[in-house]
Amino acid sequence: MPVGTQGTVKGLTPDQLRALGTQILLGNTYHLTLRPGDELIAELGGLHRFMGWEGPILTDSGGFQVFSLAQIRKVTDAGVSFRSHIDGSLLDLTPERAVRIQENLGSDIAMVLDECPSADAPEPVLREAMRRTILWAEACRNAHNRSDQALFAIVQGGTNPAWRRECAEPLLAMDFPGYALGGFSVGESAAAMQAALPASADLLPADKPRYLMGVGRPEDLLAGVAAGIDMFDCVMPTRNGRNASAFTADGPIRLRNACHRRDSGPVESGCPCYTCATFSRAYLHHLFQADEMLGPTLLSLHNVAYYLRLLADARRAIAERRFAPFHAGCLARWTRET
């Protein structure tokens, strides 16, 4: 899912995203509540109409901000109190309010409010986050009223399979339409995350969507697919695109590097996206050197196209029962950075 935190995938229009084959976007409860406000969005017809996107939308509950905005929040069993990073005003985000905001936004998939601790948090903090996540999930489930919106639960527990199971079991008993793994990619090593993924994913129902939240390196996506994960989101395709870094089948490339100054080839040979079909690496290098806004747009477009193509290829490989060699081949190519 390309990330449209504030109602926009940075630098890309809905038409461009549709042309790439994007199926679903992600928006964020915390940010959209602060600006422009969920009630205003509801008044204007909901988030789909507001941002001009007719396809499905998933909204994060704001739980990740419990981790990312740790310096300006206070957590209790009742919810989270944030000081706005914009103007310092107070925002009280309870489970009930998180649900109400997402119902106002009108997303197709809403997430329960959860507490996301950092990877290096001590055991008592991790266990308290698990307890509170279960408590909040039940409160969200009881508060949720929209029949046209699926509410997904989030499993915490760090990289410890036993803790993941301890968190998952009461959530499974609540019978949510889908389940997510939160608390990954929050400071742990890639090796630790990938080692914990198979057992964590196995805890979730096989007949319901399994969502790995906030994980986005290509190698981590394929590790998730191998473990049985269905859904991903991450800002990496557009964030890296804005910083002159392109993802390709042969590994990442840095378009600011001088070696691209006279390179007449596309960002990625064989890529059908508009950027690769129209412009050279030399042109992209020039745009970034000249600080032209078109550079980040073109490279973000390519990166989103690459991610969508990678997972389309993974789905095809699964259907043809050749995912293991496909996975191994991708890893073998992602070894050189230029």
FENQUIKA-V505913 format. One line per field, one symbol per residue. psi: psi as a letter, one per 40 degrees, with the letter a starting at -180 (. if undefined). A space follows every 10 residues. Layout:
psi=???
//
This chain:
psi=hihgdfehhh eiidddddde ehdiihihdd ddddhehddd dddeeidddd efheaihhhi eeddedddfd efihhiddah hihhedeeih hhgidddddd dddddfidhi iihihhiide iidddddddd dddddddddd ddehdheehh hiihhaeaeh dddddddddd dddefidiii hieiffeiid dddddedddd dediheeihh hhheheiddd ddddddeeid iiiieddddd deffhihiee iiiheeidee deheiidhhe heidddedii ddddddddde fheddddddd dddddddddd ddddddddde ffdddddddd dddfehh.
//
